Amino acid sequence: MKNTIYLIIFLNLICFPILVSAISCSATPTIDSFPATWQGHYKGELQIYSPLGFQQSVEMQLEVSPTDSVGRWTWAITYGPDSLGGRRSYELLITDPDKGYYQIDEKNSIILDAHLLDNTLTSCFEVMGNLLIATYEKRDEEIIFTVVMSKAASPIMTGGEVMAGDTIPPVKVYPAANRQRAVLQRLK
């Protein structure tokens, strides 16, 4: 019983401030502030890391611009120097901006949910047995792009025991297998 109380206190100390921060720090996003305030062409180097350390660096660009369609923005990502072959011509769909809810349409039947929290657009999805969390964080004239990837099929199980009469919930841990990060500067 005592451990259950400690667990509840711990979760409240950790989760509640994060929830309050997400609610209070992210002004209610509107179509006028996002994605309009992100509009531009950004460029930087995507750094790719594995558990063995740095693996490679690839040029990356992001274009955020309005389209002719209401509620759709160009969200084009280009990897490498080939501006045609390396370009992913995605679109950002303005789904429910009052709730910070958007979607990224990859234009190939894949549509990823994305949520704007505290000036960071976050998408979490699974593809081909991999869990990915992708974030785009706007800071002044930069967008920090990050992807963390884990294998979905190989979680480490922990918890799930009774200790001193308290039932500890089982927890699945997904070791990070890959991390990608780019600091994208707005081009003038």
C-alpha positions as CSV (number, residue, x, y, z in Angstrom):
1,M,0.0,0.0,0.0
2,K,2.8,2.4,1.0
3,N,4.6,1.8,-2.4
4,T,1.3,2.4,-4.3
5,I,1.0,5.8,-2.6
6,Y,4.6,6.6,-3.5
7,L,4.0,5.5,-7.1
8,I,0.9,7.8,-7.3
9,I,2.8,10.7,-5.8
10,F,5.7,10.1,-8.2
11,L,3.4,9.9,-11.2
12,N,1.6,13.1,-10.1
13,L,4.9,14.9,-9.6
14,I,6.2,13.9,-13.0
15,C,3.1,13.7,-15.2
16,F,0.9,16.5,-13.8
17,P,3.5,19.3,-14.3
18,I,4.1,18.1,-17.8
19,L,0.4,18.1,-18.5
20,V,0.0,21.6,-17.0
21,S,3.0,22.9,-18.9
22,A,1.7,21.5,-22.2
23,I,-1.7,23.1,-21.6
24,S,-0.5,26.5,-20.3
25,C,2.7,26.9,-22.3
26,S,1.2,26.3,-25.7
27,A,-1.1,29.1,-26.5
28,T,-4.1,27.8,-28.3
29,P,-2.8,27.3,-31.8
30,T,-4.7,29.0,-34.6
31,I,-4.5,29.0,-38.3
32,D,-3.1,32.6,-38.0
33,S,-0.1,31.6,-35.8
34,F,0.7,28.1,-37.0
35,P,1.8,27.2,-39.6
36,A,1.9,30.8,-40.8
37,T,4.7,31.8,-38.3
38,W,6.7,28.8,-39.5
39,Q,6.4,29.8,-43.2
40,G,9.8,29.7,-45.0
41,H,12.6,27.6,-46.4
42,Y,14.9,26.0,-43.9
43,K,18.2,24.2,-44.4
44,G,20.7,22.3,-42.3
45,E,22.6,19.0,-41.7
46,L,20.8,15.9,-40.5
47,Q,23.1,14.1,-38.1
48,I,22.3,10.3,-37.7
49,Y,23.4,8.4,-34.6
50,S,23.2,4.7,-33.6
51,P,24.2,3.2,-30.3
52,L,27.7,3.0,-31.8
53,G,27.8,6.8,-32.2
54,F,27.7,9.1,-35.1
55,Q,26.9,7.3,-38.4
56,Q,26.5,10.0,-41.1
57,S,25.4,13.5,-42.0
58,V,23.0,14.4,-44.8
59,E,21.8,17.8,-46.1
60,M,18.2,18.4,-45.2
61,Q,15.7,21.1,-46.2
62,L,12.2,21.9,-45.1
63,E,9.8,24.1,-47.0
64,V,6.6,25.4,-45.2
65,S,4.3,27.4,-47.4
66,P,0.6,27.9,-48.1
67,T,-1.0,26.0,-51.0
68,D,-3.9,27.1,-53.2
69,S,-6.2,24.8,-51.1
70,V,-7.7,26.0,-47.8
71,G,-6.4,24.1,-44.8
72,R,-3.4,22.6,-46.7
73,W,0.2,23.8,-46.5
74,T,3.3,22.6,-48.3
75,W,5.4,20.6,-45.9
76,A,8.2,19.4,-48.2
77,I,11.3,17.7,-46.9
78,T,14.4,17.3,-49.0
79,Y,17.2,14.9,-48.1
80,G,20.6,15.3,-49.8
81,P,21.7,17.7,-52.6
82,D,19.2,16.3,-55.2
83,S,16.3,18.8,-54.9
84,L,14.1,16.7,-57.1
85,G,15.0,13.1,-56.3
86,G,15.4,13.7,-52.6
87,R,12.3,15.8,-52.2
88,R,9.3,14.5,-50.2
89,S,6.4,16.7,-51.2
90,Y,4.2,16.3,-48.2
91,E,1.3,18.5,-47.1
92,L,0.4,19.7,-43.6
93,L,-3.4,19.4,-43.1
94,I,-5.0,21.9,-40.6
95,T,-7.4,19.5,-39.0
96,D,-8.4,21.0,-35.6
97,P,-6.1,23.9,-34.7
98,D,-8.0,24.8,-31.6
99,K,-6.9,21.4,-30.2
100,G,-3.4,21.6,-31.7
101,Y,-4.3,18.7,-34.1
102,Y,-2.8,18.5,-37.5
103,Q,-1.9,15.8,-40.0
104,I,1.0,15.3,-42.4
105,D,-0.2,13.8,-45.7
106,E,2.6,12.0,-47.4
107,K,0.6,12.0,-50.7
108,N,0.9,8.2,-51.0
109,S,-2.1,7.0,-48.8
110,I,-0.1,7.6,-45.6
111,I,-1.4,10.3,-43.3
112,L,0.3,10.9,-40.0
113,D,-1.3,12.5,-37.0
114,A,0.6,15.4,-35.5
115,H,0.0,17.6,-32.4
116,L,1.3,21.1,-31.7
117,L,2.4,21.3,-28.1
118,D,4.5,24.3,-26.9
119,N,5.6,25.3,-30.4
120,T,6.7,21.7,-31.2
121,L,4.9,19.6,-33.8
122,T,5.1,15.9,-32.7
123,S,4.1,12.8,-34.5
124,C,4.4,9.2,-33.1
125,F,3.9,6.2,-35.4
126,E,5.0,2.7,-36.2
127,V,6.2,1.6,-39.7
128,M,7.7,-1.8,-40.7
129,G,8.2,-2.9,-37.0
130,N,9.8,0.4,-35.9
131,L,8.3,3.0,-33.5
132,L,9.2,6.5,-34.4
133,I,8.7,9.8,-32.6
134,A,9.3,12.8,-34.9
135,T,9.4,16.4,-33.7
136,Y,9.7,19.8,-35.3
137,E,10.5,22.5,-32.7
138,K,10.4,26.2,-33.8
139,R,13.0,28.4,-32.1
140,D,13.3,31.9,-33.5
141,E,14.7,31.5,-37.0
142,E,15.3,27.7,-36.6
143,I,13.4,24.5,-36.7
144,I,15.0,21.6,-34.7
145,F,14.0,18.3,-36.3
146,T,14.4,15.1,-34.3
147,V,13.5,11.5,-34.9
148,V,14.0,8.7,-32.4
149,M,13.5,5.2,-33.6
150,S,13.0,1.9,-31.6
151,K,12.2,-1.6,-32.6
152,A,8.5,-2.3,-31.7
153,A,9.0,-6.1,-31.5
154,S,11.7,-6.1,-28.9
155,P,10.6,-4.3,-25.8
156,I,12.2,-5.0,-22.4
157,M,9.7,-5.9,-19.8
158,T,10.1,-4.5,-16.3
159,G,7.8,-4.0,-13.3
160,G,4.7,-6.2,-13.2
161,E,5.4,-7.5,-9.7
162,V,3.9,-7.3,-6.2
163,M,6.2,-5.6,-3.8
164,A,5.3,-5.2,-0.1
165,G,1.7,-5.8,-1.0
166,D,1.6,-3.2,-3.8
167,T,1.1,-4.2,-7.4
168,I,3.6,-2.5,-9.7
169,P,2.3,-2.1,-13.2
170,P,4.2,-3.8,-16.1
171,V,6.2,-1.4,-18.2
172,K,7.5,-2.0,-21.7
173,V,10.8,-0.3,-22.5
174,Y,11.9,0.3,-26.1
175,P,15.6,0.9,-26.4
176,A,16.5,3.7,-28.9
177,A,18.1,2.2,-31.9
178,N,18.6,5.4,-33.9
179,R,18.4,9.1,-33.4
180,Q,18.4,11.8,-36.1
181,R,18.7,15.5,-35.5
182,A,18.9,18.6,-37.7
183,V,19.1,22.3,-36.8
184,L,17.4,23.9,-39.8
185,Q,18.1,27.6,-40.3
186,R,15.6,29.8,-42.1
187,L,17.1,31.0,-45.4
188,K,16.9,34.7,-46.1
